[in-house]
Amino acid sequence: MDAMKELSRRELSALCSNLAKACEKQQLFEQQKRFVELADYHAGKADGADGADLKTIEAVVKGDLDSGFGPAFDQAHADHDRGALRALTWSQKATALLDSLLKRYERQGDALIEGTNVYVCEICGFVFVGDNPPDVCPICKVPKSKIVKVRG
Amino acid sequence: MYAPETYASRNIALCTKDCLCLFVCPTGATDTENGQVDATKCISGCRLCVDACPSGALSLMYRSYPEPQPKTDAVVEKLMALAKSKTELEAAATSLTESAESAELRTLAKAIAMSARISAEDLYRESRYMIPQSSEARELLRFMLDEERSDGEFPQEAVRELLDSL
């Protein structure tokens, strides 16, 4: 319980929204609603990241790629924890993709997205810019129906 | 042998109405006006409809789940540190959706926020929060109930219902 005291509102919110998804998959729809309620409660109490800009976003992404994934992969390999390796593989690929997308936006600006669409894979966080998302997610291999259009 | 109680469930988006489930079900549980299997009539462990269905729309749901696979504290600590970073990325991107001067940047920021939340959730899944029935998930619920007891806005009932029903 002591470690739980260190959790931020945002962490609590994401923990609850993950458990909501697990309930949905088990078709426990009432319990799903309850976890969504809790996720929203914590999100509502979280401090806003006022003044955050693209530089802030780039710094977080770069930090994860430079020093977050390495030690986590090392530990998961040492533990032979294939579940952890699976999540780290997906997350690292999605993060590297964000990094390259941010660099493309830096060069091209709004033209990168103008007149086209942005899609996100609901399962792994893969982001796609263009008109036709792939039939299968290149990161986690789910079918296209799980890759959703971001509404502006 | 590990044999939890089960019941059949239909994914209506996959169902092509071949009706084999209606033909094979010994209790009529698969024939309902709302398209779902009547779990109260379904026989645990039967799975005749699941095996008969040509479109793969029927699957078994479980009434109980085993504890998720054990994790070391060291790996959980590192996964959760990354997840925390993802929640900070989500916060920064959400803030940018509000201050962005163009619709294009707003859409990009929104996509980053969504991606970050999905990554965080997935990392938590591998940090002992795979299923809501796990002992860690229950501990988290009890922790929140205790921590927020003086906050009138906190949905205490939601937590109590979860602890009772999971």
Interface residues (C-beta under 8 A of the other chain):
Chain A: M1 M4 K5 S8 R10 E11 L12 S13 A14 L15 S17 N18 L19 K21 A22 C23 Q26 Q27 L28 E30 Q31 R34 F35 E37 L38 Y41 A46 G48 A49 D50 G51 A52 D53 L54 T56 I57 V60 V61 G63 D64 G68 F69 P71 A72 Q75 A76 D79 D81 G83 A84 R86 A87 L88 W90 S91 A94 T95 L98 L101 Y105 G109 D110 L112 I113 E114 V118 Y119 V120 C121 E122 I123 C124 G125 F126 V127 V150 R151 G152
Chain B: S9 M61 Y62 Y65 Q69 K71 T72 A74 V75 K78 L79 M80 A81 L82 A83 K84 S85 K86 T87 E88 L89 E90 A91 A92 A93 T94 S95 L96 S99 S102 A103 E104 L105 R106 T107 L108 A109 K110 A111 I112 M114 S115 A116 R117 I118 S119 A120 E121 D122 L123 Y124 R125 E126 Y129 M130 I131 P132 A137 E139 L140 F143 M144 E147 E153 F154 P155 A158 V159 E161 L162 S165 L166
